[in-house]
Amino acid sequence: MLATLRTRAAAFDVANDKRAAAAELAETLETAHALLSEHIADEEKVVFPIIDAYVSLEDWKRIENAAKQGGNLKFEVPRVLQHATEPELAQLKQDAGLLIRLMLKFLVRGFDKREAIIAG
């Protein structure tokens, strides 16, 4: 799946017919999305209860901080916002300062534009 995504993303980047390349990429992304959604749902049912039972809050914060070191904010932040539940979004907005909320709007716009191009 990842090899196909890489191939189709590269093809989209250089394609003369962006619509056709975007359609192929969108099809692959939809398949990947379905697989990942199923995988994440399984994680939430199986893995999260184990984490809750055996990982301390201090250790979890250390893990989260390590994960933040390698992310791309232009991708990660809008993706998190897109998939957060309403209570999670409310908490994020409450915790974020004004500058952060403004930055989020710009990050989300760029993400949405790139997603729209890929989805056709």
N, C-alpha and C positions, 0 to 999 in steps of 0.2 A: 504494500500500500504506500509506504513512504517513498519507494523508488518511483512508483507511478506518479505520485504527487510532485516529486522533484522534476521528473521528465516533463510533465504537463505544465508546471510553473515555468520552467525554462522555455518551453515551446511558446507559452503565452507571451513571455517577455520579448521574443524575437518575431512573433507571428505578424504577417502582413494582414491576415484576416483575424482581427482580435475577437470578433464575435464567435467564430467557430472554435478558436483556441479557448476562449472563456467558457464556452459551453462544455467542452471536454474537461476543463479544470473544475468547473462547478459540479459536474457529475461525480468526479473523484472526491471532491471535498464533501459532497453530500454523503457519500458512502463512508468516508472517514469520520464524519460527524456522527453518523448513526452508530458506527462501531465504538467510537469514544464515549458516546452517551451511554451505551450499554455497559461499557467498562466502568465508567464513573459511577453509574447506579449500583453496580456490583460492589465497587469499593466502599460506597457509602453504607451499604448493608453489612458488609463483612469486615472491612478494614477499620473503618472509623470506630466501631465499638471496641475493637482491640486497642486502638490508640487511646481511646478514652480510659480504658481499664489499666493500661500498662505504661503510658508515657506521661511523665509529669508535665505540668504547665511550663516549668522552666526549660525543660528539654524541648518541648514543642516550640517555644519562642526561639530557641537557638536554631532549630531546624528551619523555621520560617525565615529567620534572618539570613541564614546561609542560602536559602532558595532565592531570596531577593537579590543577592549579589550578582546572579547570572542572568536576570531577566531583561527584556526589552520593554520599557514602559509604554512605547507607542503601540505595542501589541498586547502586552499583559493587562494593563489597566482597563482598556475598553472591553477586553474579553471577560474580565472578572465582573465588570459592571453589567455586561450583557447577560450573564448567567446567574447573577446574584438574585436571591429572593427579595421580596419587598422589605421584610424586616432587616435583611442584611444591607440593602441599599440605604435604608433610613439610618442605620447605624454608621455606615461609611460617610454619609453626608453630614451627619451630626459631628463625627470625629474630625472631618476635614475642615481646614480653615478656608477662608474666602479665596486666597490665591490658589490653593489646591483645587477647589471646585471649578475655578475658571480654567485652570490647566486641563482638567478632566474634559471639559466641553470641547476644547480644541483637539485633544487626543482622540476623543470619540468621533468627532467629525472626520478626521483623517482616516480612522479605522473604517468608518461607515462608507466613505468614498472608495477606499480600496476594496472593501467587501462587495460593493455595488458593481464595480468594474469586473471583478472576478465572476460574480453571479450573473452578469449580463443584464 
